[in-house]
Amino acid sequence: MIGQYITVHGDVISHVNISHVMVEDGGEYACIAENRAGKVQHAARLNIYGLPYIRLIPKVTAVSGETLNLKCPVAGYPIEEIHWERGGRELPDDIRQRVQPDGSLSISPVQKNTDSGVYTCWARNKQGHSARRSGEVTVIVPPKLSPFQSSQLQLNMGDRASLTCSVVKGDLPLTINWRKDDRPIDTTQHMSVKQVDQYNSILVIENLGSDHTGNYSCVVRNSAAEVENSQSLLVNVPPIIEPFAFQDGLAEGMRTRTVCGVSRGDPPLKLLWLKDGEPLPDLLGANVTMLDQYSSLLSIPSLSASHSGEYTCVAKNPAAEIKYTAVLQVKGTVYESLIPQTYHKNKAFPNSDSFH
């Protein structure tokens, strides 16, 4: 009979009462205490005088690569010796096997092809009386994944991405799942999973956006273990240049300034200025100052006729090169251009000009 009670101090007391003991009641008893924080146990052996007796050995499932401990559930007292057999051969017959002082058999590491099978333990007392019992051991192989080619994948906005999860080892059945930032994949984010077969799964993202940046994990589980591979995906966002222009009515001798600011786009970012499609001449007398990594100031302290022309700000990052152009007209000079004075150019791809 098993019972328990709680003391006035909040302690839980549990007990086992055996009113009429028999040889079969002998063996190892364990008290296990468990709550949400964890689990602990204490075991002790109950010896009952009598002939050797071995209880049923339950079917054991071991994980390949780990340590297996097989206990011989023997009763009776005193017991002179405990032995193990497999396939008619006494153990240990391998350096991975060892019979412990308490009669248990230890195998480390366990191997599927070598160690699966039926094991028999037998116990004998000094008078030569003995008992034997057999039990089956099944060894299962945990999943092993082929590593991703790199820990981080960098692609550009609008690209297509695919991640392949391949299980190179592991017993069936296998469950393969994908997670993004430790959460299940959200199919509303234009992501889909293609299950190629029992061992391969592909995550496909048709049109990458900035919200696809994150950490992607392939989680594979079978009855032996759960393993995962992770890869970081960085989606490079192309720059966007805020429109800028020069003041109207500028004359020779006046000064002017304008700022090229990038409102969106991933670093590393490079900003530079062109005049009429060419780098700024040293003799032009124009100054370029980086205000921060996203803003560049173009200033001309004293305007002259030579300053009239098209000024282009170029913003470049790993995703794209963007250009925006404004026209500077100094009074008293005639600047001939193929485009209207208010022409602006802001392009991420060729032939994407716009007119205002």
Secondary structure, DSSP 8 states (H G I E B T S, - for coil): -EEEEE-TTS-EEEEE--SS--GGG-EEEEEEEEETTEEEEEEEEE---EEEEE-----EEEETTS-EEE---EEEE---EEEEEETTEEE--STTEEE-TTS-EEESS--HHHH-EEEEEEEE-TTS-EEEEEEEEEEE---EE---S-SEEEEETT--EEEEEEEEE--SS-EEEEEETTEE--GGGSEEEEE-SSSEEEEEESS--GGG-EEEEEEEE-SS-EEEEEEEEEEE---EE------SS-BTT--EEEEEEEEE--SS-EEEEEETTEE--GGG--EEEEEETTEEEEEESS--GGG-EEEEEEEE-SS-EEEEEEEE--BT-----SS-TT-B--BSSTT--B--
